[in-house]
């Protein structure tokens, strides 16, 4: 029973060729034309990451900011009447 073979015409399937070309964010950067090859795309992604870190550094609220004076209000109705 283990010697079964199917030789029907048109039933030939090739294995997909895995590992060709970049994938993920690298492929997206190349697709949008920000880079021409995989190495350039990786550099672009690193620069985007560094820019994001710098923006977050400036956008993050500092711990020495002055708190808002609520005048002793503790619930939402009191806060609306300040």
N, C-alpha and C positions, 0 to 999 in steps of 0.2 A: 504494500500500500504506500510505501514511501517513495516509490519510483514513478510518481505521477508527473507528467510533463504536459504543458499546454503549448502547442505550436500554431496558434491561430494568427492569421495575418492581421496587422493593424493593432495588435495587442502588445507592442513593444514600448516599454516605458523607460525613459532615461532617468537616472538619479539627478535631482537638482544639484547644481554646482554650488556648494556652500563655501563661504569664505571669500567670495569675490567682492571687492570694493568695500568702502567704508559703510558703517551702519550708524544708526542713532543720530545724535546731535552733530557728529562730524559730517554725516551725509547731508543733513539739513543745511549746514553752513555752506557746503559745496554747492548744493542745489540752488541756494539763493544767490550764489555768485560772490560770496564774501571771501572765498578762498578757491585756489585752483587744485590743490591736492590735500591729502590727509594731514601732512605736517603743518601746512598753513592753517588749516581748519582748527587744529589743536591749539595753535598760537592764538587764533581769533577767540576761541572759547576761553582760554586762560585770561586774555585781556578783558573779555566781557565779565568774567568772574571777579577780577580785581576791581573793575569799575563798580560792580554791584556791592562789593565789600566797602569801598570808599563811600558810596552813596548811603549805605546803611549806617556807617559810622557817623555821618553828619545828620542823618534823619532820626536817629535813635534819641529819644528824650534824655536829657542829662539828669543825673540824680540830684544836682544842686539847684534845680528850678524851684521857684517860689510856689508854694501850694496856693490854691484858690481859697479865699476867705469865704466860708459859707455862712458866717454869722451865727453859728450854732445850729443851723438847720440840719435835721437828721432824716427827714423823709422827702419825697418828691414834691408834695404840695408846698412845703416850706421853702424848698429850693426855687420853685417857680416864682415865689413872692419876694425874692431878694432884690 
